[in-house]
Amino acid sequence: MKRLAGIFIAAALFIIPNWTQAAERVVQLSATITVSRSGVVAVQETITYDFGEAERHGIYRLIPTKVENRRTPVKVVNVGIDGAPSDRYVVSSESGYARVRIGNPDRTITGEHRYLITYQVRNAINWFDGQPELYWNITGNGWDVPIEHAVATINEATGATVDNIKCYTGAVASQATDCTIRAAVGGGVEVIAPAALSANEGLTVVARLSADAVPEPTAWQRFASDAAPNLGYGLPALALIALIWIQLRLGRDPKGRGTIIAEYEPPTGLSPAMLGYLIDEQINSRDVTASIIDLAVKGTLKISYEDQALWRHTYRLIKTGEPSATLTQFERELHTALFSVGDSVTLKDLQKALPGKLSGLKKTLRDEAKQQQYFKDLSSARGKYLMAVGVLGGLAWIAWMADWVGWTVGLAVSAGLTLIFMLPFLQQRSGKGVAVTEQIKGFKLFLSVTDKDRLKFHNAPAVKPEQFMAFLPFAIALGVEKDWAKQFEHITIEQPDWYQGNWTAFNAAVFASSLSDFAKTTAAQGLASAASGGSGFSGGGFSGGGFGGGGGGSW
């Protein structure tokens, strides 16, 4: 049963491996890095990209514009294609990145092409004990293709030498040093990754610079570059009292019976997604995953476990039918979204197809909860508070434009905007919603108890094999799937017709390994989430750390 539990839980959590697209590769990524006296990092990248036989328009490059709470504005200076300047590029903002898309949308290409990107990054120098430091992710760890050769030259004007540079290679957080540091022929220092980098691996450099080359900024300059641009992130604290007051008025649920009693079935008519939403008022990946398993149990799709090279595996979803009218609107829309690119999709396909549809799916689930009257209609009260915030915000804006009180009014405006943003998310359960939520908590109690504790329940039913499949989606939504599976460790479960693959492929140890793989995948996709404030010389350096980085691919 432990092996069975591993199979279902691993399938349910959808471990998404990073796979190299064998048909495409970065033949070489070379960068020349110069730091001006003002601390601006100028980068010139030459990317030789081989599309193979794949027909693509060109490449895109993601360059971080924010690392943790520190803004690093990016300015693209120019772009070249195959040795000639080109205006065939578009720069857009995308979730903390500048996305540089290069190529002709009306023309496809194949084979090998060379791209030149010149850009500047501000606010990317760290200071430790009066010494400037450049902590730079040269390649980025977000490429979904391998990089066969990576090299970077740090300009000699920075004062960097072979003795005060370190480099790191590999996946995010790797401290491997499979790289070479040497004096560059034309001056400066050259950093090379002699071995090919796999997908989501990168080359990072840490260089101590000369204080003469980059003067230390004044206290005001530090405030202007670090604190001032980030004041907005601390502004919700200014609105805290108002938010608490509004929450007490709009967000406090009515009292229920107060005592949680074990429930042996989920509330009638509740889907796993709705159950997960009501328990915590959040719509997360567990709710979506639980719904996918539930769609399989109900016969609209199959899940196939597939072995791949080098002991890796993936899951494939196979459409077996159309969603019936008995399913909820959310479940029908989710089924349509899953198979929007074909009747047989891998997790790699879903990684590309689902993100753009998640906001619509969340709205559908929230609307269903309101239609079922699990939450009160607070639109009238919200309108009054929104009007008051709008009037105060307008007066503050006029005062700020007149330069009456400077930053104080600016903070007030931002605090008002915070209130405006928060108001739509404040909600209050109805009496019906409170009652159903208590039933859900009772059902969660039933799913998570041990056999010994079960005896304390009044007229508790004995666990049956068919219960495992029926209640598994609900257990996933509630986060107690492992507890639920443990209750069946001594009971034989037959393979369901909606699951295909090696029935004995998993056990508890493999499941734990899969969770580890999932964590590494998430970290690799975080791209620039590595810490920037610590020195790379004090044992804290690693691949993917510091500024720069990002990733890229074809389009």
N, C-alpha and C positions, 0 to 999 in steps of 0.2 A: 504493500500500500504506500510505503514511503516513496518507492520509485514512481508509482502512479501519481502521487501528489506532486512530485517534482515535475512530471510531464505537464500536468495541467497548469501548475503555477507558472512554470517557465513559459508555456504557450500564452497564458493569460497576461503576463507582464510584458510580452513582446520585446524580447531582447533584440536590439537592432545592431548587428555587427557593422563595422566599417569595412567596406569592400573596395578594393582598388579596381578601377575600370581599366581592364587589361588593354583595351583598344586605344586608350589615350594615355599620354604621359607628358611630364615636363622634362624635356631633354636637358635643359640647363636653366637655372635661375641665378643670375649674377647681380649683385647690388654694389653701388658705390655710395658711401655714406659720408656726408660732410656736416659738421656742426658749426654754425656761425657764432659770432661773439654774442649775439642776442639769444643764443640757445635754440635757435630754429634748426631742426634736423632736416637736411636736404637729402633726398634719396633718388637715385637713378637706377631703376631696375630694368634688366634685359631678360625677358622670358622667352625661351625657345620652346614652343609647344607643338607636340606631334599629335594630330587628331586621328592618325591612322586612316582607316577607311570610313570613319564616322563623318557624316556631313553636318557641320556646325557653322554658325555665323562668325564665331570668334571666341574670345575668352572674357572672363570677368575677374576682377581682383577686389577683394574685400580688405579695406584698411581701417583699423579701429580708430574711432574718433572719441572714444571714452574707455578708460581702463579703471575699473572699480568706480570711485567717485571723482575721478580726475579727468577733465576734458582735455583731449589732445586734438585740436582742430587740424583738419587736413586740407591742403590746397593742391589740386592737381595742376601742374604747370604746363605740361605738354605730353603728347602720346605719339608714338610712331609705330608703323606696321611694315615689316619686311624692309627696313632701312630707309623708309621715307616718312616724313611728317604726315600725320593724319588727323582729320577732324571727325573721324568715324568713331566717336566715343561719347558716352553719356555718364555723367556723375550724379548719383542719387544718394539719399540718406536711407539707411536700412538698419534699424535696431542697433544703434551704437557703432555703425560702420559707414564709411564712404564706399559705395559700390561703383567701381569703374567698369563699365561694360564696353568692350571694344569690339568693333566689327560692323559689318553691313547687314541690317535686318532683312534686306531683299536679296541677299546672296549667300550661298553656302560654300564652304571650303573643306578640303581634306588635306592630309599630309602635314608637313612640317612648316611652321611659320614663326617669325620672330617679332616680339612686341617690346616696345620701349615705353616705360612709364616713368615720368619725372614728377615728383611731388614733394611737398614740404609739410612737416609736422611740428606744431608748436607745443610747448609745455611738456616736453618729454625727457628732460634732464633731471636726474636726482642729485641731491647734495648730501654728503656725509663728512662731517668734521672739516668743512671748508673745501672739500674736494668734489668736483663734478664727476658724475658717473653716467655713462650711456649704457642702459640695459635694454637691448634691442633684439626683438624676434625677427630675424632676417627673412625667413621664408614664410612664416605663419604656419600654424598647425591645422589649418582648415582646408587644405587641398584634398580633394577626394580622388586624386591620381598620384602615382609615385613621382618623386623628383629625383632624376638620375644623378644630377650633379648640382651642387649648391656652393656658391663662393661669394664672399663679400670683401670689399676693400674699404677700410676706414682711413679717411684722409689724414695725412701727416700733420696738417694744421691743427688738429685737435690735441696733439701732444700724446696720443696713444702710442705705446710701444709694445713689442712682443712680450715684455716682462709684466705689463700691467693689464693683460687681457685674458679672459677665460671664455670658453665656449662650451655649449651643451647641445646634444642631439637626442632625437627620439620623440616619443609621444609627450603630451603635456605632463609636466611634473617629473620627467625623466632627468636624472643627473648624470647620464652617460656622457662621456667626453670623446666620442669617436669623431674628432675633428682635429685639424692641423692649423697652427698659427705660425705665420712666417712674415718676414719683411717683404713688402710688395716691391716689385721691380721699379716702378715709377715713384716710389715713396709711400709712406704710410704702412699699414699692416693688413695682411691678407688672411682671411679665415676661410677654411675649406672643409667641406664634409666629403671625404674621399669615397665613402660608400654611398650607395643610393638610399634615399629616404622613402619609406613606404607611405601610403596614404595616411594623412593625419599625423605625420611626423614632421619635425622641423629642425632648423638650425638657429640657435640663439647665442648672442655674444654679449659679454659684460666687459666694458672698457673704462678704466680710470683715465680721466682726461686731465689736461693741464689747466690749472686755475687761471693761467695767463690767457689761454685760448678761449675760455668761457668764464668771464667774471661772475662772481656770485651775485645773485639778484638781491636788491634791497628788501627790507621788510614789506614795504608797500607793493613792490613788484611781486613778491610771493603771495601777498593777499590778493592782488588783482588776478594772478594766474591760477591760484589754487582755491582760495576761499570764495572770492566774489562770484565766479561762475557757478559755484555750487550752493550758494545761499538758498536757492529755490528748493533744494532737497531737505533743508531743515525747517522750511517754512511751515509744514503741517503742525509743528510744535506750537506755533503761534495761534493756530486755530483749535488747539486741543480742548480748551474749556468749552468753546462753542460746540465742537463735535460731541463732547460728552453730554452736554445738555440736550442737543438734538437727538442723540442716541437714546437718552432716557425717555424722550417724548415719542420718538418714532420707532426705535428699535427694540424696546423691551417687550418680550413675549408675555402673554397672559399666563397665569399659573395653571399647571396641570394637576394631576393627582399626586405627583411628587414621588410615588413609589414605583420602581421599575419591576415589573413581573415578567418572568420568562414567557416568551411567545414561541410556539412551536412551528409557526409558519409566518411568512412575510405578510404584511397587511394586504388585503385583497385589492387586486387591480394595480398594484404598484410595480413598476419596472425596476430592474436593478439600478439604472441610472437615476431615477427619481428617488429611490431609497437612499442612494449615496448622497444626492443633493440635499435632501431634507435633513440628514443626520448632521451635516456640518455647514450647510448653506454655501457649499463650494462645488464647482464642476471641474473635476480634475481628471487626470489620465486613468485613474482607477475606474471611474464611472464609465468612461468610454470603453476601456478594456473589458469590464464586466458585461457591457452591452454586446460586444462582439462575441464573447463566449455564449451569451444568452441567445443571440441570433443563430449560433451554431446548434445549440441545444434544440431550438425551435425549427431547425431544418432548412434554413435559408442559405447556409454556407457550410463549407468544410474547412478544417484546419489540417494542413499537411506539414509534418516535420521532415526536413530535407537535410541530409548530410552534404557537406561541401568539402573542398580540399583543406588539408592541414588541420583536420579534426574540428573544423568549424561547422556551423549549422545555421539554418534559417527556417522561417516558417512561411508558408504560402496559404493564402485564403482563396478558396475556390467557390464561386457562386453556384448554388444548386437550385435556386428558385427566387421568385420575386417575393418581396415582403407582403404579407397578407394584411387585410383591413383590421385584423385583431391586434396588430402591433400598434404601438403609439406613434405619433407623428415623428418624435425624436428618433425612434428606432428605424422607421422607414427612411428618413433622411440620412441617417448614419449608413444604412445599407447601400443607398445610392452613392454616397460619397466614397465608400470603400471600393466600389467597383466602377468608379467614374473613368478609370483608364483601361479597363478590361475585365473579363470575367475570371481571370486568374492573376492575382497580384502577390508580390513578395513584400516583405516589410520594407525593403528599399523603395519600392513603388509607393507605399503608403507614406513614407517619410517625405516624399515630394508632393503627394496628392492631398493629404489631409490637412496640413497646417492652414491653408487658405480657407478651409471650410469650417474650422473649429468655432470661430466666432458665431457663425450662423447656427451651428448645432447647439451652442450654449444658450443662445437667445430662444431657440425653440423649446428647450427644456425649462427655462425660466417661465416662458409664456404658459406652458402646460401646468406648471405649479400654480400660477395665478388663476388659470381657468378652473382648476380643481379646488380653488379657494383655500389653499394651504397657507396663503399669506394675505394680509389685509391690503386693501386698496388705499395707499397713502398719497395718491397723486395730488389731492387737494391740499394737504398739509405741506407737501414738498413745494408746491407752487408758491405758497405764502413765504416760506423760508428762502426760496430761490429769489423771489422779488426783493426781499429785504437785503440779501447779500448783493444783489445786482445794484441796488440804489447806493449802498455803502461803497461798493467797488467803483461805481462810476464817479462818486465824489472824490474818492482817493486818487483815481486816475487823473482827474482834472487838477487836483492839488499837486500831483507829481509832475505833470506836464508844465505846471507853472513854477516848478522848482521851489516849492514852499518848504517842504520838509525832507527832500531827498530820499535817502534809502528807507527811512521809516515808512513813508507812504508806499514805496515799492514793495516792502514786505507786507504791508496791509493788503495791497492788491493781490499779491500772490497767495496770501492766506485766504482771501475771499474766493479765489479761483480754486483753491484746495477744497473749500466747502462745496462749491458748485460741483466739483468732480465727485465728491463723496456722497452727495445727496441721493443720486439715483441708485446707489448700492445699499442704502439703508432700507431695511424691510423688517416687517414685524409679522410673526406667525399669527394665524387666526386660532381660535379655539380648536377647530378641526385639525389644523396643522400641528398644534401642540400634542393633541391626542395621538395622532398618527406617528409623530416623532417618538413618543414614549413607547408605542408598540414596536417601532424599529429598534429602539434600544433593548427592549425585551427580547426581540428576535436575535440581536447581536449577542446577547448573553447566552442564549441557547446554542448558537453556533460556536461559541468560543470556550465552553466549559469542558472539563474533563469528565470521564465516565463516573468518577467518584463523586464529583460535585453534582452530576446530573441526578443522582439518587435523591438529592435534597428537593428537587422540583416536585410539584404535585402532579401526579398522573403523567409524568414525562414519557413520551413514546420512545421505544427502542430504535436505534439507528438502523436504517435499511440501505442496501446498496443503491437503490434508485434515488434515494434522497441526496446522495453525494452530487450527482449530475444536476439535479433540479435546483439545489440550493447553492451550488458553487458560484454562479455569477453574483448572487447576493453577498456571499462571503467575501468575494474579491472587492466589491464596492465598499464593504465595511472594513476592509483591511484585516480580516481574520481568516483568510483562506488556509493558512498553515495550521491554525488551531482546528478548523473544520476538517481538514484532511487527516489530522492526527487521530480523530475519533474513528477513522476507518482503517487504521493501520493493520488491523487483524481481520479485515473483511475483504474478500475477493471482489474486485470490480471488473466487469467485462469491458472490453474496449468498445466505445460507442461508435456508431456508424459515421459520425461526423468528424472523427479523428483518424488521420492516416499517417503511417510512419512507423518507426521502430518503437514498439510498445515497451521495450525493456531498456531504452537508451538512457533513461534518467534515473538518478537516485539523489538522495539529499545532498551529497557532496557535489555532484554536478550542478545541482540547482544553486548552491552557494557560489560556485564558480561563475555561473551565468549572471548572478546578481553583480559580481565583481566586474565582469565584462560590461554589463550595462552601465555601471558607474564610470568606467574608463571611457566608454563611448560618449556619455554625457559630458565628461570633462573635456574630451577632444573637441566636441561640438561647441563648448563654451568659448573656444578660440582665444579671446583676449581677457578671459576672466581671471587669469593668474595675477597674483599680487604684484603691485608696482612700487610700493613704498619701501620695501626692504632692499638692502644692498645685495647684489649678486655675488659679492666677494666674501661675505661672512657666512658661507655655508648654506646660503638661502637661494643660490642660483639654480635654475633648471630650464630645460627646454620648454618653450612656450611662455616663459615669464617675461616681465618687463613690458616695454612699449613696442610699437610696430606690430608685426604679426598679421593676423587675419587669415586669409586663404584665397582660394580661387577655384576656377574650373572652366568648363566650356558652356556655351549656350547656343 
